[in-house]
Amino acid sequence: MTFVKEATVKLTEQWDVTIKATQDEKAFMKPSDTGSTTNNEGDEDSGKKTKWILTLKASKKVLSDNSRVFKVQIMSNFKEKTATTIELETDNVEAMLLWFRLLHGHNVSNTVGAPIEDLWTIVALADEREFDLKKLFPRFQSWYRANATKYKARQLLYPCFIFDHPEGFAKATKSLVYGYVGHIHEENPTYYEHLRLEGLTIGNINGAKGSIRAKLQRDIFEPGALFEYNKSLLRAKVWPLKEPEITISLKEYLKNIEDFRHATRDGACPLCSSNHRPTVMKAKSKALNDFDGLCLDCMDLSKPKSENSDHDYWLHDTFEEWDKGCRIEHGSSTWWFSFLGRYERLEKHLKAMKDPYRHLRSYDSDSNSD
């Protein structure tokens, strides 16, 4: 049995076209541990389904001014040019209504309570109809403030990225690097699998996690491979470093370091008898402050572009001003792992950085050109 739900919304008094949007079911949603289901209405086992029909009284000019797809349909020699009603099929009538209300100048503040799945449908509709997603950036900031704590960091990665929320993206990536057990990956609660982070991003997040472990291993063993020192590390579950990786997070591992106490046996040599707790605590502090999350501004600067438009990205490292011009404060590790460009340009930059007179020269990005 199919239930039909209908609604009509007049978006402007000067409307001259009727948009009839039909949605058979919310098939964009995956079953997940967040409570989402493939059908918001009724019971699938009982065969009940709901069909949504949304009728919108809209302005052709508003639609054509804000969507190249609608402009082609309405202004070119297609049937929609003279039609008074345009019929559309959509995955989510609520996302359709939000976009049409926004484009017609209505308040869309009620989107603050939208579930996270709707963010993907909003982006998918923007891609399909070529709406300007930047119009919703301020709305996403409000949504994030109200809802960020309700969802996992892996679910927030793509929304924070696509809606250009640098604080949220940095917080989510940092949280995953220090708090996630195993290989980090994003979580998309919908079937829009093409809506995901750019290719190198997930690899860079995991790279930041591995880098911290490597630095920690180096710093902990600054005194050298001392027998009594190793025994103290084992007692505190601080060593071996790779063993806890599968079962505990980096954050939990760093917490274990607090239990480190350097005990020595009678007659130990002076080096073994030394108090190495300050060394271990220093290593912990460095690891905790190593990574500030990925930076959307550095990511954008480093992307492959024509000519030398990534010049500013390299200047951050040349003058050790890694967050200059960025919307978040961060250090060198964030700058490094936010790199999304071509590795041949990175190699040329690293070669240029070996020049002992680089600060006396005018650093020319032509040295990094292809």
C-alpha positions as CSV (number, residue, x, y, z in Angstrom):
1,M,0.0,0.0,0.0
2,T,1.3,3.5,-0.9
3,F,0.3,6.5,1.1
4,V,0.5,9.9,-0.7
5,K,1.5,13.1,1.2
6,E,1.0,16.4,-0.7
7,A,1.9,19.9,0.1
8,T,1.8,23.2,-1.9
9,V,4.0,26.2,-1.2
10,K,3.7,29.6,-2.9
11,L,7.3,31.0,-3.0
12,T,6.4,34.4,-4.5
13,E,3.4,36.4,-5.4
14,Q,4.9,36.8,-8.9
15,W,5.1,33.1,-9.6
16,D,4.8,32.0,-13.2
17,V,5.7,28.4,-13.1
18,T,4.6,25.4,-11.1
19,I,7.3,22.8,-10.0
20,K,5.8,19.5,-9.1
21,A,8.4,17.4,-7.3
22,T,7.8,13.8,-6.6
23,Q,9.7,11.5,-4.1
24,D,8.7,7.9,-3.8
25,E,10.7,7.1,-0.7
26,K,13.9,8.2,1.1
27,A,16.0,5.7,-0.7
28,F,19.2,7.9,-0.3
29,M,19.6,6.9,3.4
30,K,21.6,3.8,4.5
31,P,20.8,1.8,7.5
32,S,23.3,2.7,10.2
33,D,24.1,2.7,13.9
34,T,22.9,6.4,14.0
35,G,19.3,5.2,13.7
36,S,18.8,6.1,10.1
37,T,16.7,3.8,7.9
38,T,16.0,3.5,4.2
39,N,12.4,4.5,4.8
40,N,11.3,7.1,7.3
41,E,7.6,6.2,7.0
42,G,5.8,3.0,7.8
43,D,7.1,-0.5,8.1
44,E,9.0,-2.1,5.2
45,D,8.0,-5.6,6.2
46,S,4.3,-4.6,6.0
47,G,4.7,-3.3,2.5
48,K,3.7,0.3,3.4
49,K,5.3,3.1,1.4
50,T,4.9,6.8,1.3
51,K,4.9,9.0,-1.8
52,W,5.6,12.7,-1.3
53,I,4.3,15.2,-3.9
54,L,5.5,18.8,-3.4
55,T,4.0,21.6,-5.5
56,L,6.0,24.8,-5.7
57,K,4.7,28.1,-7.1
58,A,8.0,29.6,-8.3
59,S,9.6,32.3,-10.5
60,K,11.2,31.3,-13.8
61,K,13.6,34.3,-13.5
62,V,14.7,33.3,-10.0
63,L,15.3,29.7,-11.1
64,S,17.2,30.6,-14.3
65,D,19.3,33.3,-12.5
66,N,20.4,30.7,-9.9
67,S,20.7,27.5,-11.9
68,R,22.3,26.9,-15.3
69,V,20.2,23.7,-15.6
70,F,16.9,25.5,-15.1
71,K,18.1,28.3,-17.3
72,V,18.7,25.9,-20.2
73,Q,15.4,24.2,-19.6
74,I,13.4,27.4,-19.3
75,M,15.1,29.7,-21.7
76,S,16.1,27.3,-24.5
77,N,13.9,25.5,-27.0
78,F,12.8,22.7,-24.6
79,K,9.2,22.0,-23.7
80,E,9.8,23.6,-20.3
81,K,10.1,27.0,-22.0
82,T,6.4,27.3,-22.6
83,A,5.2,24.9,-19.9
84,T,3.3,26.2,-16.9
85,T,4.1,23.1,-14.9
86,I,7.5,21.3,-14.7
87,E,7.6,17.8,-13.2
88,L,10.7,16.6,-11.4
89,E,11.7,13.5,-9.5
90,T,13.8,14.0,-6.5
91,D,15.4,12.0,-3.7
92,N,14.3,14.4,-1.0
93,V,11.5,16.9,-1.3
94,E,12.7,18.6,1.9
95,A,16.1,19.4,0.3
96,M,14.2,20.7,-2.8
97,L,12.0,22.9,-0.7
98,L,15.0,24.3,1.2
99,W,16.8,25.3,-2.0
100,F,13.7,26.9,-3.6
101,R,12.9,28.8,-0.4
102,L,16.5,30.0,-0.1
103,L,16.6,31.2,-3.8
104,H,13.3,33.0,-3.4
105,G,14.6,35.0,-0.4
106,H,12.8,33.1,2.4
107,N,14.2,32.4,5.9
108,V,15.6,28.9,6.1
109,S,16.6,28.9,9.8
110,N,14.6,25.8,10.4
111,T,17.4,23.8,8.8
112,V,19.4,24.0,12.0
113,G,17.5,20.9,13.2
114,A,18.0,18.9,10.0
115,P,19.6,15.4,10.5
116,I,23.1,15.0,9.1
117,E,21.9,12.8,6.2
118,D,20.1,15.8,4.7
119,L,23.4,17.6,4.2
120,W,24.4,15.1,1.6
121,T,21.0,15.4,-0.2
122,I,21.4,19.2,-0.2
123,V,24.8,18.9,-1.8
124,A,23.6,16.3,-4.3
125,L,20.7,18.6,-5.4
126,A,23.1,21.5,-5.7
127,D,25.3,19.4,-8.0
128,E,22.4,18.2,-10.0
129,R,20.8,21.7,-10.5
130,E,24.0,23.7,-10.3
131,F,23.0,25.8,-7.3
132,D,25.6,27.9,-5.6
133,L,26.5,25.9,-2.4
134,K,28.2,29.0,-0.9
135,K,24.7,30.4,-0.2
136,L,24.4,27.8,2.5
137,F,27.8,28.3,4.2
138,P,26.3,30.7,6.9
139,R,23.5,28.2,7.5
140,F,25.9,25.4,8.0
141,Q,27.8,27.3,10.7
142,S,24.6,27.5,12.7
143,W,23.8,23.8,12.0
144,Y,27.3,22.9,13.2
145,R,27.0,24.8,16.5
146,A,23.7,23.1,17.3
147,N,24.5,19.6,16.1
148,A,28.2,18.8,16.0
149,T,28.3,17.0,19.3
150,K,25.5,14.6,18.2
151,Y,27.6,13.0,15.4
152,K,30.9,11.1,15.0
153,A,33.9,12.9,13.7
154,R,34.0,10.6,10.6
155,Q,30.5,11.7,9.7
156,L,31.4,15.4,10.1
157,L,34.4,15.3,7.8
158,Y,32.7,15.7,4.5
159,P,30.0,18.3,5.6
160,C,32.7,20.5,7.2
161,F,34.9,20.1,4.1
162,I,32.2,20.9,1.5
163,F,30.5,23.7,3.5
164,D,34.0,25.3,4.1
165,H,34.0,25.1,7.9
166,P,37.7,25.3,8.8
167,E,37.3,25.0,12.6
168,G,35.0,22.0,12.4
169,F,37.2,20.3,9.8
170,A,40.4,20.8,11.9
171,K,38.6,19.6,15.1
172,A,37.3,16.5,13.4
173,T,40.6,15.5,11.8
174,K,42.5,16.2,15.0
175,S,40.0,14.1,17.0
176,L,40.4,11.2,14.6
177,V,44.2,11.3,14.6
178,Y,44.4,11.2,18.4
179,G,41.2,9.3,19.2
180,Y,40.5,6.7,16.5
181,V,41.7,3.1,16.7
182,G,42.9,1.6,13.4
183,H,42.8,3.0,9.9
184,I,40.8,6.3,9.7
185,H,38.1,6.6,7.0
186,E,35.1,8.8,6.5
187,E,31.5,7.7,7.1
188,N,28.8,8.6,4.6
189,P,25.3,7.7,5.9
190,T,23.8,8.0,2.4
191,Y,24.1,6.3,-1.0
192,Y,25.6,9.4,-2.6
193,E,29.0,7.6,-2.7
194,H,30.5,10.2,-5.1
195,L,30.2,12.8,-2.4
196,R,33.4,12.3,-0.5
197,L,36.7,13.9,0.5
198,E,39.3,14.6,-2.2
199,G,41.7,11.7,-3.0
200,L,44.7,12.5,-0.8
201,T,42.8,13.7,2.3
202,I,42.1,10.4,4.1
203,G,45.7,9.2,3.4
204,N,47.1,12.5,4.8
205,I,45.0,12.1,8.0
206,N,46.3,8.6,8.5
207,G,49.8,9.9,7.7
208,A,49.6,12.5,10.4
209,K,48.7,9.7,12.9
210,G,51.6,7.6,11.8
211,S,54.0,10.5,11.9
212,I,53.1,11.2,15.6
213,R,53.8,7.6,16.5
214,A,57.2,7.7,14.7
215,K,58.2,10.9,16.4
216,L,57.1,9.6,19.7
217,Q,59.2,6.4,19.2
218,R,62.2,8.5,18.4
219,D,61.8,10.9,21.3
220,I,61.1,8.2,23.9
221,F,64.3,6.4,23.0
222,E,66.5,9.5,23.1
223,P,68.5,8.0,26.0
224,G,69.3,4.9,24.0
225,A,68.3,1.3,24.4
226,L,68.9,0.9,28.1
227,F,67.8,-2.3,29.8
228,E,66.2,-0.8,33.0
229,Y,64.7,2.0,30.9
230,N,63.0,-0.5,28.6
231,K,61.6,-2.5,31.6
232,S,60.1,0.7,33.0
233,L,58.5,1.5,29.6
234,L,57.0,-2.0,29.5
235,R,55.5,-1.7,33.0
236,A,53.7,1.5,32.0
237,K,52.5,-0.1,28.8
238,V,54.3,2.6,26.9
239,W,56.4,0.1,24.9
240,P,56.4,-1.5,22.4
241,L,54.7,1.4,20.6
242,K,53.1,-0.6,17.8
243,E,51.4,-3.3,20.0
244,P,48.5,-1.1,21.3
245,E,47.8,0.4,17.9
246,I,44.9,-2.0,17.2
247,T,43.3,-1.9,20.6
248,I,43.8,1.6,21.9
249,S,43.9,5.1,20.4
250,L,46.9,7.4,20.4
251,K,45.2,9.5,23.0
252,E,44.9,6.5,25.3
253,Y,48.5,5.5,24.7
254,L,49.7,9.0,25.6
255,K,47.6,8.8,28.8
256,N,49.5,5.6,29.7
257,I,52.7,7.6,29.7
258,E,51.6,9.2,33.0
259,D,52.2,5.9,34.7
260,F,55.8,5.8,33.7
261,R,58.1,5.5,36.7
262,H,61.8,4.8,36.1
263,A,62.9,2.1,38.6
264,T,66.4,0.7,38.7
265,R,68.0,-2.2,40.4
266,D,70.9,-2.0,42.8
267,G,74.3,-1.8,41.2
268,A,73.0,-0.4,37.9
269,C,75.3,1.8,35.9
270,P,75.0,5.6,36.2
271,L,73.2,5.9,32.9
272,C,70.6,3.3,33.8
273,S,70.2,4.9,37.2
274,S,69.4,8.3,35.7
275,N,65.8,9.6,36.0
276,H,64.4,9.4,32.5
277,R,60.8,10.5,33.4
278,P,61.5,14.1,32.1
279,T,62.5,12.6,28.7
280,V,59.2,10.6,28.5
281,M,57.1,13.5,29.7
282,K,58.7,15.8,27.1
283,A,58.0,13.3,24.4
284,K,54.4,13.1,25.5
285,S,54.0,16.9,25.4
286,K,55.5,17.1,22.0
287,A,53.2,14.4,20.6
288,L,50.0,16.0,22.1
289,N,50.9,19.4,20.5
290,D,52.2,18.0,17.2
291,F,49.1,18.2,15.1
292,D,46.3,20.8,15.0
293,G,44.1,19.1,12.4
294,L,44.0,19.6,8.7
295,C,43.7,23.2,7.4
296,L,41.2,23.8,4.6
297,D,43.1,27.0,3.5
298,C,46.4,25.2,3.2
299,M,44.6,22.3,1.3
300,D,43.2,24.8,-1.1
301,L,46.5,26.6,-1.6
302,S,48.3,23.4,-2.3
303,K,45.9,21.9,-4.9
304,P,47.3,21.5,-8.5
305,K,46.5,24.8,-10.3
306,S,47.7,26.5,-13.4
307,E,50.7,28.8,-13.4
308,N,52.1,29.6,-9.9
309,S,48.9,30.1,-7.9
310,D,50.2,27.8,-5.1
311,H,53.1,30.1,-4.5
312,D,51.7,31.3,-1.1
313,Y,51.6,27.7,0.2
314,W,55.3,27.2,-0.2
315,L,56.1,30.6,1.4
316,H,54.5,29.3,4.6
317,D,57.3,26.8,5.0
318,T,60.1,29.0,3.5
319,F,59.6,31.6,6.3
320,E,58.2,29.2,8.9
321,E,54.9,31.0,9.0
322,W,52.8,27.9,8.6
323,D,49.4,29.5,9.3
324,K,49.9,32.9,7.7
325,G,46.6,33.9,6.1
326,C,44.8,30.8,7.4
327,R,41.5,30.9,9.4
328,I,42.9,28.5,12.1
329,E,46.1,28.6,14.0
330,H,48.4,25.7,13.3
331,G,52.0,24.5,13.1
332,S,54.2,22.8,10.6
333,S,52.6,19.3,10.9
334,T,49.2,20.6,9.9
335,W,50.8,22.5,7.0
336,W,52.6,19.4,5.8
337,F,49.7,17.0,5.9
338,S,47.3,19.5,4.4
339,F,49.3,19.2,1.1
340,L,47.0,18.1,-1.8
341,G,49.3,19.0,-4.6
342,R,51.7,17.1,-6.9
343,Y,54.6,15.4,-5.3
344,E,57.1,16.6,-7.9
345,R,56.4,20.2,-6.8
346,L,56.9,19.1,-3.2
347,E,60.2,17.5,-4.0
348,K,61.4,20.7,-5.8
349,H,60.4,22.7,-2.8
350,L,62.3,20.5,-0.4
351,K,65.3,20.7,-2.6
352,A,65.0,24.5,-2.6
353,M,64.8,24.5,1.2
354,K,68.2,22.9,1.4
355,D,69.7,26.1,0.0
356,P,71.4,27.8,3.0
357,Y,70.9,31.2,1.5
358,R,67.2,30.9,0.8
359,H,66.2,33.6,3.2
360,L,68.6,36.0,1.4
361,R,67.0,35.3,-2.0
362,S,63.6,36.3,-3.2
363,Y,61.9,32.9,-3.1
364,D,60.6,32.5,-6.6
365,S,57.9,29.9,-7.1
366,D,59.3,29.4,-10.6
367,S,61.7,27.1,-8.9
368,N,58.7,24.9,-8.2
369,S,57.1,25.2,-11.6
370,D,56.7,22.2,-13.9
